[in-house]
Amino acid sequence: MDDIAAAQARWQAPLRAMAAQHTDGDAAHDAGHLERVWATAKHILHAHPEAVPLVVLAACYLHDLVNLPKNHPNRAEASRLSAQQAVRVLRAHHFPAQLLDDVAHAIEAHSFSAGIAPATLEANIVQDADRLDALGAIGLARMFYVSGTLQRALSHPTDPLAEHRPLDDGRYTLDHIETKLLTLTESLHTETAMDIALSRRQWLLDFRDQFVAECAGER
């Protein structure tokens, strides 16, 4: 059994249970999100046998233990709070003590809002996997879900591409593609993640073009 399979066999079920105790009903950061982040991270791990899979596995499942709304004034603190909570939970479950600091750092560094640069390969992998879940079809579904909960308009009624106004994703959902989602590819660290991101980025652009064309009654 390889290191990835061994880590998954021993710890995946307990980590799922730990995460389940802290879910808050946010469908953009639910159990499905955690499973997708781990699935992507596992795919990246196969290209990096030098990484420690157990650190990545734990960080993937516990990175959203504290999940503050996008418009919360302390949103940038969520990953630090999640890291602290993760360490407490993992200690209680006798997780290898020598790996706790690396798990905490990977959790802290995953967040776009926190702006913490990952300093380890494991943190790079977790950050890449989390950001890839914001790209493509699922990323769009999550974007519209979050915007719906915040009661944002789908797009500007007459200028959806912001050709004659400043971008404002606090008011118009479609603007979020330009202000954040398309920028994520520039922050990725691993070659595997960048390869995945290229096709997902094009998918986003194609969707935006179709959306705008439909707004104009052209398609």
C-alpha positions in Angstrom: 0.0 0.0 0.0 1.5 3.4 -1.0 1.7 6.4 1.4 -1.5 8.1 0.0 -3.6 4.9 0.3 -2.2 4.2 3.8 -3.0 7.7 5.1 -6.5 7.5 3.6 -7.2 4.1 5.0 -6.2 5.1 8.5 -7.4 8.6 8.8 -10.1 9.5 6.1 -13.1 8.3 8.1 -12.0 10.0 11.4 -11.3 13.2 9.6 -14.7 13.2 7.9 -16.3 12.7 11.3 -14.3 15.6 12.7 -15.3 17.9 9.9 -19.0 16.8 10.1 -19.2 18.1 13.6 -18.4 21.6 12.4 -20.7 22.0 9.3 -22.9 25.1 9.2 -25.2 24.5 6.3 -23.1 26.5 3.8 -23.5 24.4 0.6 -20.4 26.1 -0.9 -18.2 24.8 1.9 -20.0 21.5 2.8 -18.8 17.9 2.9 -18.9 17.8 -0.9 -16.4 20.6 -1.1 -14.1 18.8 1.3 -14.3 15.6 -0.7 -13.6 17.4 -3.9 -10.6 19.3 -2.5 -9.1 16.0 -1.2 -9.8 14.3 -4.6 -7.9 17.1 -6.4 -5.1 17.2 -3.8 -4.7 13.4 -4.1 -4.4 13.8 -7.9 -1.7 16.4 -7.4 0.0 14.3 -4.8 0.7 11.5 -7.3 3.1 13.9 -9.0 4.8 14.8 -5.8 5.9 11.6 -3.9 8.1 13.8 -1.7 5.1 15.3 0.0 3.5 14.0 3.2 0.0 12.7 2.2 -1.3 12.7 5.8 -0.6 16.4 6.2 -2.5 17.1 3.0 -5.4 14.8 3.8 -5.9 16.3 7.3 -5.7 19.9 6.0 -8.2 19.2 3.1 -10.8 17.8 5.5 -10.3 20.4 8.3 -9.5 23.6 6.4 -13.0 25.0 6.8 -13.7 24.2 10.5 -14.4 27.9 11.1 -16.3 29.2 8.1 -17.2 32.9 8.2 -19.5 34.4 5.6 -17.9 36.1 2.6 -19.1 39.5 3.8 -18.1 39.0 7.5 -15.7 41.7 8.7 -13.4 39.0 10.1 -13.4 36.8 7.1 -9.6 37.0 6.7 -9.2 35.4 10.1 -11.2 32.2 9.3 -8.3 30.1 8.2 -6.2 31.0 11.2 -9.1 30.1 13.5 -9.7 26.9 11.5 -6.0 25.9 12.0 -6.2 26.5 15.7 -9.4 24.4 16.0 -7.9 21.7 13.8 -4.9 21.3 16.0 -7.1 21.0 19.1 -9.3 18.4 17.4 -6.4 16.4 16.0 -4.6 16.3 19.3 -7.7 14.9 20.9 -7.7 12.1 18.3 -4.0 11.3 18.8 -2.9 12.5 15.4 0.9 12.4 14.9 2.2 15.4 16.9 5.2 16.0 14.6 2.8 16.8 11.7 0.5 19.3 13.5 2.5 22.4 12.6 2.5 21.5 9.0 -1.2 20.8 9.0 -1.9 24.1 10.7 0.2 26.0 8.2 -1.5 24.3 5.2 -4.9 25.3 6.6 -3.9 28.9 7.4 -2.3 29.3 3.9 -5.2 27.9 1.9 -7.4 31.0 2.2 -7.5 33.6 -0.5 -8.7 36.2 2.0 -5.9 35.6 4.5 -3.2 36.3 1.9 -0.7 33.9 3.5 2.0 32.5 1.2 2.4 28.7 1.5 5.9 27.8 2.8 5.7 24.0 2.3 4.9 21.7 -0.6 1.9 20.3 1.3 0.5 23.8 1.8 1.0 24.5 -1.9 -1.0 21.4 -2.8 -3.9 22.2 -0.4 -4.1 25.8 -1.6 -4.1 24.7 -5.3 -6.8 22.0 -4.7 -9.0 24.4 -2.8 -8.7 27.1 -5.5 -9.4 24.7 -8.3 -12.8 24.0 -6.7 -13.6 27.7 -7.4 -13.0 27.1 -11.1 -15.1 25.4 -13.8 -18.7 24.2 -13.5 -18.6 23.6 -9.8 -16.9 26.9 -9.2 -19.7 28.7 -11.0 -22.3 26.8 -9.1 -20.7 27.8 -5.8 -20.4 31.4 -7.0 -24.1 31.7 -7.8 -25.0 29.9 -4.5 -22.9 32.3 -2.4 -24.2 35.4 -4.3 -27.8 34.2 -3.9 -27.3 33.9 -0.1 -25.9 37.5 -0.2 -28.8 38.7 -2.4 -26.5 40.0 -5.2 -27.9 40.6 -8.7 -26.9 38.1 -11.4 -25.3 40.9 -13.5 -25.5 44.6 -14.2 -28.7 45.1 -16.2 -27.2 47.0 -19.1 -23.4 46.5 -18.8 -22.7 42.9 -17.8 -19.1 43.1 -18.8 -18.4 46.3 -17.0 -17.2 48.1 -20.2 -18.4 51.5 -18.9 -18.4 51.1 -15.1 -16.1 49.7 -12.4 -16.3 46.0 -11.6 -18.3 45.4 -8.5 -18.7 41.8 -7.4 -20.3 43.0 -4.2 -23.4 43.9 -6.2 -23.1 41.9 -9.4 -22.4 38.1 -9.4 -21.0 38.0 -13.0 -18.3 40.5 -12.0 -16.8 37.9 -9.7 -15.5 35.9 -12.6 -13.3 38.8 -13.6 -12.4 40.1 -10.2 -11.4 36.8 -8.6 -12.0 33.5 -10.4 -9.9 34.3 -13.5 -7.1 35.5 -11.3 -6.8 32.2 -9.5 -4.8 30.6 -12.2 -2.0 33.1 -11.6 -1.6 32.0 -7.9 -1.3 28.2 -8.5 1.9 26.5 -7.6 1.9 23.0 -9.0 2.1 22.0 -12.7 -0.7 19.5 -12.3 -3.0 22.3 -10.9 -2.1 24.7 -13.7 -2.9 22.1 -16.3 -6.4 21.5 -14.8 -6.9 25.3 -14.4 -6.3 26.1 -18.0 -9.3 24.1 -19.2 -11.5 25.3 -16.4 -10.6 28.9 -17.0 -11.6 28.5 -20.7 -14.9 27.0 -19.5 -15.5 30.1 -17.4 -14.8 32.4 -20.3 -17.1 30.4 -22.6 -19.9 30.6 -20.0 -19.5 34.3 -19.5 -19.6 34.9 -23.3 -22.8 32.8 -23.5 -24.4 34.6 -20.5 -23.7 38.0 -22.1 -25.0 36.9 -25.5 -28.2 35.7 -23.9 -28.6 39.0 -22.0 -28.4 40.7 -25.4 -30.9 38.3 -26.9 -28.4 37.0 -29.4 -28.4 33.3 -28.7 
